[in-house]
């Protein structure tokens, strides 16, 4: 049994689809397989950047939690873009996986120019002895479930709506990269994560939880260009000061879960002024986290 899609965010709609796939596969005593893509196919087809809700590694981790037996991660390229729905079904589904059944997401399309609607795929499947079913449409408070909608809510800093659609708190997972270690000199060392290619909230300071080696820690997260210390920088960066952790995080994969907005990013007149504000931010985050019972 196989399902194909971008699965960006692995939101509630995806989770319902994956649960249906796994249940169907178990009934038929067959493996449940997901075919997905490292980056969104529309990036290649439209030649635009579509910010991802997860890294490919985070996405496969979330899909695995649904109980699937195997994940096929493809790099969408010109060869895939040129495949018709018939060719994709034959080469990537029938020949590569040998499946007897396929579950497609609601209103999902496969193949060149999006020709492979559910109706088209069902007819193609009949000729290949593949049963094709379509998952149900999923809504939250009257809004259709979609990765695009979640991106918009995150871009607006609306973590409540993002949580409703994701079925979990919004978070980013990434590898800690080396920085200039300037934070250490003022008593606020940070773990830095590159944001290129990822969807992220408005620039500013946030209360956060940080997962390191399976354990959650309270943190102060900043998304921005660091105008006080690096006025020439243009590419936003995620910096996280972990409040109750000491140690080297370089090259570790950490998860940063955004809890609440503290303030907007701004340029300070001096490093001392920045340090004073960071102390106030950390105190504010600690009090709010305690009041709202974040652990």
Secondary structure, 3 states (H helix, E strand, C coil): CEEECCCCCCCHHHHHHHHHHHHHHHHCCCCCEEEEECCCHHHHHHCCCCCECCCHHHHHHHHHHCCCCEEEEECCCHHHHHCCHHHHHHHHHHHHHCCCEEEECCCCCECHHHCECHHHHHHHHHHHCCEEEECCCCEECCEECCHHHHHHHHHCCCHHHHHHHHCCCCEEEEECECCCCHHHHCCCCCEEEECCCECCCCCEEEEEEEEECCEEEEEEEEEECCCCCCCCCCCCEEEEEECCCCCCCCCCEEEEEEEEEEEECCCCCCHHHHHHHHHHHHHHHHHHHHHCCCC
